[in-house]
Amino acid sequence: MNRSVRHIWLLAKLTLREAWRRRLLWIAGGLGLAFLVLFGLGFWAAYKDLVRHSDPDGPMAQGIFNFFMLSGLYAVNFLIVMTTVLTTVGSISQEISSNTIHAIAAKPLRRWELFLGKWLGHALMLTVYVLVMVLGIFLVTFVITGYTPPNPLEGLGLLLLEGLVVLSLALLGSTLLSTLANGVLVFMLYGLAFVGAWTEQIGSLLESQMAVDLGILSSLLLPSEALWRRAAYAMQSSITRTFNQAGPFSTSSVPSKWFIVYAGVYVLGMTLLAMRSFARRDL
Amino acid sequence: MSGPAIETFQLRKVFGEDKVAVAGLTLSVARGEVFGFLGPNGAGKTTSVKMMLGLVHPTSGSGLLLGHPIESPTARRRVGFLPEHFRFHGWMRADEFLDVHGELQGMSKADRAERIPLLLERVRLADATAQLLRTFSKGMLQRVGLAMALMHRPEVVFLDEPTSGLDPFGRLLVRDIINELREAGTTVFLNSHLLSEVEVTCDRVAFIRKGTVVRSGTLGELAAGQMLVRLRVGEVTPAFVAGLAEWGSGVQSPNGHEVTLYVDGEERLPGLAEWVVGQGVRLYAMEPGHVSLESLFVHIMADEDTADEGVAGEEEAV
């Protein structure tokens, strides 16, 4: 195996092992499963009530199932962002401040290999988390109602991309700032993107170009919320789209496919910037 | 492969706009040498070591480690390092810690499996093999860090304050290990405040101050035929103090009754005794002694301080 690949894989495994040993995976996985159980129980109770009054195969019931499923995914979207920020925000800065980085960085490996190893470890954890949570919501919905959303793979991919966007930004911040400052920065940017997305939706409904432009600008700073809206749009049934002109699944202003490309470039750009910043940093 | 193990050429580090940590470090350490790197706090020792290991980027200058540029990871392939702040991942077991670091150094699984118990035994941590590092005492962490530095049988080992957390038994252990490394032909770069240890373990030393080497050599070379003499005297006069400078450089105690002088050989001693008595000063004791590394350190650093004050005085006068 190529030496760089071996180093990156070794450090990725180390990141995973650390998450396991420090019970990070246990806590995230356990609480994630608890969330799915709670969601399932709530959904089941609502389903029982619904089928007493209407045909479960009718368009209205299908639309309600879709709405319920999207509500669950909306909560998962928050959990993905929060879990990603909290697990990565101090990934490098904490090792620098505690001096544990010295023994590792003095080994015969390049700084970018060290960074990419950490990036990969966190990205693998994120992937497993997104798969478990999103597929969990799909599964719960299917088991209770027999309903499957349109474009599930696209939705899954977009939610994973959303996590990678946040992960790459948080890891870049971790090479430049202290853990606390980085946490504040990432959460503030997320808040900005969140409010910006709503501004864009409301601006679109009221036909205010300025509000739409401000929303787009905030999405360019951190494309996480825009990716959620695109994912929600992809997994909505036509009935749900008709009713959702405002709200968390709003379709009044849907990010284009080019925006997905932008998000991919964003992940790559943030990762390259972080590799450069970490390579230049004195430890 | 020939050539020095470590070479630096005007290595300089400035933090921020003007905080000079290392002014221009030029030194050479031969292969197989045990080299002591000495200096007061803030002299730039740790920053120098970090630059040699690629942890800190030099502002200017260059360096070679086993013939490779210090920035290159290849240079660190046969280098071991015990950091000054020996903080390691507390969630790892001792054997796991060594295994990970051995793997990062490119060791095979079989080699690691063979080496780990031997090293843990050597640093007296065989009983703590499966213990988590977060439960280790400071001394245990430093010893497991030493084992980590030696894991891949390096050709050069940097030990940054390797005994700071150790009790006297631990210090003896480190001393023994350094001697074993010397016998095996390993180069040891020892950064330590404990001058008595450096004195008994190092072949050569360099005194660093404000990020430059002010003196380097073997203890014999640094002492250069000088010997140390301690005088215990009665009341002294300003003329006596001024006249002492003719006999050698020295340090006077705050109460003025004890004087430590560096003189050029013992043949000067009878003349010195006669001169003291001739000055009307009571001489209670005159104890010749050898120049220890500690006394040399104090002497050299005091000389440099005096030189600095002289320059500052001249600049002020100008």
Chai-1 contact restraints between the chains, C-beta under 6 A:
chainA,res_idxA,chainB,res_idxB,connection_type,confidence,min_distance_angstrom,max_distance_angstrom,comment,restraint_id
A,L10,B,E103,contact,1.0,0.0,6.0,A-B,restraint_1
A,R21,B,W91,contact,1.0,0.0,6.0,A-B,restraint_2
A,R22,B,W91,contact,1.0,0.0,6.0,A-B,restraint_3
A,S98,B,R87,contact,1.0,0.0,6.0,A-B,restraint_4
A,N99,B,H85,contact,1.0,0.0,6.0,A-B,restraint_5
A,N99,B,R87,contact,1.0,0.0,6.0,A-B,restraint_6
A,T100,B,R87,contact,1.0,0.0,6.0,A-B,restraint_7
A,T100,B,H89,contact,1.0,0.0,6.0,A-B,restraint_8
A,H102,B,P83,contact,1.0,0.0,6.0,A-B,restraint_9
A,A103,B,P83,contact,1.0,0.0,6.0,A-B,restraint_10
A,A105,B,L55,contact,1.0,0.0,6.0,A-B,restraint_11
A,A106,B,L53,contact,1.0,0.0,6.0,A-B,restraint_12
A,A106,B,F81,contact,1.0,0.0,6.0,A-B,restraint_13
A,K107,B,L104,contact,1.0,0.0,6.0,A-B,restraint_14
A,P108,B,P73,contact,1.0,0.0,6.0,A-B,restraint_15
A,P108,B,R76,contact,1.0,0.0,6.0,A-B,restraint_16
A,P108,B,R77,contact,1.0,0.0,6.0,A-B,restraint_17
A,L109,B,P73,contact,1.0,0.0,6.0,A-B,restraint_18
A,R110,B,P73,contact,1.0,0.0,6.0,A-B,restraint_19
A,D282,B,V56,contact,1.0,0.0,6.0,A-B,restraint_20
A,L283,B,L55,contact,1.0,0.0,6.0,A-B,restraint_21
